[in-house]
Amino acid sequence: MNTHPHRNTIVLAAITMLLSLASLHAADDIRITPDLVYGHKNGMALTMDLFQPPHPNGAAVLFMVSGGWFSTWSPPEQTVGLFRPLLDKNFTVFAVRHGSSPKYLVPEIVNDVRRSVRFVRSRAADYHIDPDRLGVWGFSAGGHLSLMLGTASDNGDPDAKDPILRTGDRVAAVVAYFPPTDLSPFITAGSPYPKNYPALRFDPNDVAAVSPIMHVSSDDPPTLLIHGNKDFLVPVSHSEKMHAALKDKGVPSDLLIIEGAAHGFGGDDAKRANDAWIAWFEKYLLSPKP
């Protein structure tokens, strides 16, 4: 029996949106490296898939495979079509999976994706990319994780025994679709969200640590927010407040509001959003950083 209908709805909405923009077919010109292991927890591997275009431009985008803080898996030969808009522009793409709800909670999941960036940065030369030209992108929970990487990252711990943890996890550009930016309303007493999204059953004392709006600072990367104004699952006010906070700190930010759209959209709305995030990554990732 499906005990998490809302979680699956988010996952399917994100996938449907992408599928409306790109066909699911393997591409002979794209080099696929499946299941790169970027870490371990509880005896299990944390993995990502790597998609490399024939003529890499040196920039890369990490896609957060997350809906309701739950990561799905599909053969990368099928999902390569999802990343066609980026691959056709010669971006390298990493599809990052994290430890999933209900076993793992939001704070642990945030640590997973932070490690994924550290891993990619530490091996940037192997993948022919510039570690200072990494973007991150996601939908809903994936958007939340993308914003956490944009606002709450660091330069690594030089004293860590694990060499991966000595590497920073900063990114150079963020795109977040309909992201929760302040988790406090979702975990208050009586909220229905923890029932449908078990990853939210974490200690309320940790809510500020995993709410990106609490970490906005002037050194955050350029951030594009995309949200429907009829989204009743994650109200558009989350993106509006995040956009205002970023602008207040002088961070380049834009907010694309899709009129009449709910939590997920397709057709012309999806194409408009797609054009916007591709242009965002081209603007902020294709010029080498000083």
Helices and strands as residue ranges (DSSP letters): H 5-19, E 31-41, E 44-52, E 60-64, H 76-79, G 80-83, H 84-87, E 92-96, H 106-122, G 124-127, E 134-139, H 141-151, G 163-166, E 173-177, G 184-186, H 193-196, G 198-200, G 204-206, G 208-210, G 212-215, E 223-228, H 237-248, E 253-258, H 267-285
